[in-house]
Amino acid sequence: MRNYISVIGCLIACTAIGTAQVANKKTLTLDGAKKVVAAAVAEAKRVNAPGGAIAVVDDGGNLMLVERLDGTFAAGALISLGKARTAAIFKKPTSLFEKIIRDGRTPMVALNDFTPLQGGVPIEVDGQIVGAIGVSGASSAQQDEELAIAGANAMKTMGSMMGVEYLKGDKVMEAFKKGMPLIENGQYKIHASHRDGAGMAEVHSRDTDIIYVLEGTATVVTGGTVIDGKTIAADEIRGASIDKGETRKLAKGDVMVVPNGTPHWFKEVSSPFNYYVVKVTE
């Protein structure tokens, strides 16, 4: 009996020690890395970046995915990888190290496998750093970092969407007063949209708009040809009006789906006109 009790005690003790020495951790998957890169590429196109190499690594600095946009210089991919590794291993944005060195702590450049150049950002999900993204070759070091942040933020949003995303009513109503995004990630966007009057004709070459009217009425023209259309951002065209389109009147409770590439124009609007828009990116 004594030996039996001793064995049980040993098992309990060993289990307790094992539990204390092992922790659950989140891991960045290849699918997650692809979504991070897609979000950074989408932002690069939105701001008309001249190029950019985007690298994603896991939390140990191991390369998972790299993509080089047209027009990026040859060394961009290696530099972006170095930035990503530095951000992952040190769990800090690389802009911090660039500033430290610029302020005089130059011995830091002797660290092994260290790229202290702005443009590397850790990827965080639910408070855990699961990897990092590095960008090189945009129009400036600042833009490198902005594209990296866009990629990292997309993963942060997606991480929260693995559970339930909850937005309180007062936050939603406040968003409708201003007309602003509620949720944006690399797969879709949900906007609380508000109009007090007519708008410009629009064409989204990559986004399909799903519109649900909450309040007010509007006359909307779809299809046809955009008059005086100009490209204002990547995949976005604006114009004065639409010629020979189809006219519909939208009211509370109506739903309209505008496929990507289709001109649409809020020609007349009763104020206030509030509506949800879910934007699904091709």
C-alpha positions in Angstrom: 0.0 0.0 0.0 2.8 2.4 0.9 4.4 1.8 -2.5 1.1 2.4 -4.3 0.6 5.7 -2.4 4.1 6.7 -3.3 3.6 6.0 -7.0 0.3 8.1 -6.9 2.1 10.9 -5.2 4.9 10.8 -7.7 2.4 11.0 -10.6 0.6 13.9 -9.1 3.8 15.8 -8.4 5.2 15.1 -11.9 1.9 16.2 -13.5 2.0 19.4 -11.6 5.6 20.1 -12.6 4.8 19.3 -16.2 1.8 21.6 -16.2 3.9 24.4 -14.8 6.6 24.0 -17.4 4.3 23.9 -20.5 2.2 26.8 -21.7 -0.4 27.0 -24.5 0.7 29.3 -27.3 -0.9 30.5 -30.6 0.9 29.7 -33.8 0.8 31.7 -37.1 -0.4 29.4 -39.9 0.5 29.7 -43.6 -3.1 30.8 -44.2 -2.7 33.5 -41.6 0.6 34.6 -43.2 -1.1 34.9 -46.6 -3.9 37.1 -45.1 -1.2 39.4 -43.5 0.5 39.8 -46.9 -2.8 40.3 -48.7 -3.7 43.1 -46.3 -0.3 44.8 -46.8 -0.6 44.5 -50.6 -4.1 46.0 -50.5 -2.8 48.9 -48.5 0.1 49.4 -50.9 -2.3 49.5 -53.9 -4.6 51.9 -52.0 -1.8 54.4 -51.4 -0.2 53.8 -54.8 3.1 52.7 -53.4 5.7 52.4 -56.1 6.7 48.9 -55.0 7.4 46.8 -51.9 8.7 43.5 -50.7 6.7 41.9 -47.9 8.0 39.1 -45.7 6.2 37.3 -42.9 8.1 35.1 -40.3 6.9 33.0 -37.4 7.7 34.0 -33.8 11.2 32.4 -34.1 12.1 34.5 -37.1 11.7 31.6 -39.6 10.5 32.7 -43.1 6.9 31.7 -43.9 6.0 33.8 -46.9 7.5 36.6 -49.0 6.0 38.6 -51.9 7.6 41.2 -54.1 5.5 43.8 -55.9 6.3 44.9 -59.4 8.8 47.7 -59.4 10.6 46.7 -56.2 14.4 46.7 -56.2 16.2 43.4 -56.2 17.4 43.5 -52.6 14.0 44.4 -51.2 13.0 40.8 -50.3 16.2 40.2 -48.2 15.8 43.5 -46.4 12.1 42.9 -45.7 13.0 39.4 -44.3 15.7 41.0 -42.1 13.2 43.5 -40.7 10.6 40.8 -40.0 13.1 38.6 -38.2 14.3 41.5 -36.1 10.8 42.4 -35.1 9.9 38.8 -34.3 13.0 37.9 -32.3 13.0 41.1 -30.2 9.2 41.5 -30.1 9.5 45.1 -31.0 9.0 47.3 -34.1 12.3 47.8 -35.9 11.7 51.6 -35.9 12.5 51.5 -32.2 16.0 50.1 -32.8 16.7 52.5 -35.7 15.9 55.4 -33.3 18.1 53.9 -30.5 21.1 53.6 -32.8 20.5 57.0 -34.3 20.5 58.4 -30.8 24.0 57.0 -30.2 23.8 53.4 -29.1 25.8 52.3 -32.2 27.2 49.0 -30.6 23.8 47.5 -31.2 24.7 47.1 -35.0 27.1 44.3 -34.0 24.2 42.0 -33.0 23.8 38.9 -35.1 21.0 38.7 -37.7 19.9 42.2 -36.8 18.2 44.7 -39.3 17.5 47.9 -37.4 15.6 49.6 -40.2 12.1 51.0 -40.0 9.4 48.7 -41.5 9.4 45.6 -39.3 6.3 45.1 -37.0 5.4 42.2 -34.7 2.1 40.3 -35.4 0.0 40.0 -32.3 -3.1 37.9 -31.7 -5.0 38.0 -28.4 -2.0 39.5 -26.6 0.5 36.9 -28.0 3.2 37.7 -30.6 2.9 35.0 -33.2 5.3 36.4 -35.8 6.3 39.5 -37.6 6.0 41.3 -41.0 8.7 43.3 -42.7 8.3 45.6 -45.7 11.0 47.2 -47.8 10.9 49.2 -51.1 7.9 51.4 -50.7 8.2 55.2 -51.3 9.9 55.8 -47.9 10.8 54.2 -44.6 7.6 55.6 -43.1 5.5 54.0 -45.8 7.3 50.7 -45.3 6.2 50.8 -41.7 2.6 51.9 -42.6 2.2 48.9 -44.9 3.6 46.6 -42.3 1.2 47.9 -39.7 -1.7 47.4 -42.1 -0.7 43.7 -42.5 -0.2 43.2 -38.7 -3.4 44.9 -37.8 -5.4 42.7 -40.3 -4.2 39.6 -38.4 -5.0 41.2 -35.1 -8.6 41.8 -36.3 -8.8 38.3 -37.7 -7.7 36.8 -34.4 -10.5 38.5 -32.6 -12.9 37.3 -35.3 -12.0 33.7 -34.5 -14.3 34.2 -31.6 -17.3 36.6 -31.6 -16.8 40.2 -32.5 -19.2 42.4 -30.5 -19.8 46.1 -31.0 -22.1 47.9 -28.5 -25.0 49.8 -29.8 -23.7 53.2 -28.7 -20.5 52.7 -30.6 -22.4 51.7 -33.7 -24.7 54.7 -33.5 -21.8 57.0 -33.0 -20.2 55.6 -36.1 -23.3 56.3 -38.1 -23.3 59.9 -37.1 -19.9 60.3 -38.7 -20.0 57.6 -41.4 -17.0 55.4 -40.6 -15.8 51.8 -40.7 -16.9 49.4 -37.9 -14.6 46.4 -38.9 -11.9 46.1 -41.5 -9.6 43.2 -42.3 -8.0 41.5 -45.2 -11.2 39.7 -46.2 -14.1 42.2 -45.8 -15.1 45.5 -44.4 -18.2 46.6 -42.5 -19.0 50.3 -42.7 -21.6 52.4 -40.9 -22.3 54.8 -43.8 -24.1 58.1 -43.6 -25.2 60.5 -46.3 -26.8 63.9 -46.1 -26.8 64.5 -49.8 -25.9 63.1 -53.3 -22.4 61.8 -53.9 -20.1 61.1 -56.7 -20.3 58.2 -59.1 -18.0 55.4 -57.9 -16.4 52.2 -59.3 -14.7 49.7 -57.0 -12.7 47.4 -59.2 -12.0 44.8 -56.4 -14.8 45.4 -53.7 -18.4 44.1 -54.0 -20.7 46.3 -51.9 -23.6 44.7 -50.0 -25.9 47.6 -48.9 -28.6 47.4 -46.2 -30.7 50.5 -45.6 -31.5 51.4 -42.0 -33.0 54.9 -42.4 -34.0 57.3 -45.1 -34.4 57.0 -48.9 -32.1 57.4 -51.8 -32.2 57.3 -55.6 -29.3 55.1 -56.8 -28.1 54.7 -60.4 -26.1 51.6 -61.3 -24.4 50.4 -64.4 -23.9 52.7 -67.4 -20.9 54.8 -68.0 -19.1 57.1 -65.5 -18.9 60.7 -66.7 -15.5 62.4 -66.1 -14.2 59.4 -64.2 -10.8 59.7 -62.5 -8.7 57.1 -60.6 -8.3 58.6 -57.1 -6.7 55.5 -55.5 -5.7 52.0 -56.3 -8.8 50.2 -57.7 -11.1 53.2 -57.0 -12.6 55.5 -59.6 -14.8 58.6 -59.0 -16.8 60.7 -61.5 -19.4 63.4 -61.8 -22.4 61.2 -62.7 -23.5 58.2 -64.6 -24.9 58.1 -68.2 -27.5 55.5 -69.2 -27.6 53.5 -65.9 -30.5 51.8 -64.2 -32.3 53.9 -61.5 -33.7 52.5 -58.3 -35.1 54.0 -55.1 -33.9 52.5 -51.9 -35.8 52.7 -48.6 -35.6 51.3 -45.1 -35.1 47.5 -45.1 -33.9 47.3 -48.7 -30.8 45.4 -49.7 -28.7 46.0 -52.8 -25.6 44.1 -54.0 -23.2 46.1 -56.3 -20.7 43.7 -57.9 -17.1 44.9 -58.1 -16.5 46.9 -61.3 -20.1 48.1 -61.5 -20.5 52.0 -61.5 -23.0 53.2 -58.9 -24.1 56.7 -57.9 -26.2 58.0 -55.0 -28.0 60.6 -57.2 -30.6 61.9 -54.7 -30.6 61.3 -50.9 -33.1 62.2 -48.1 -31.3 63.3 -45.0 -30.3 61.5 -42.9 -29.6 58.4 -45.0 -27.9 55.6 -42.9 -26.9 52.2 -44.3 -24.6 49.4 -43.6 -22.1 48.5 -46.3 -20.3 45.1 -46.3 -17.3 45.3 -48.7 -16.1 41.9 -49.8 -12.7 42.1 -51.6 -11.9 39.8 -54.6 
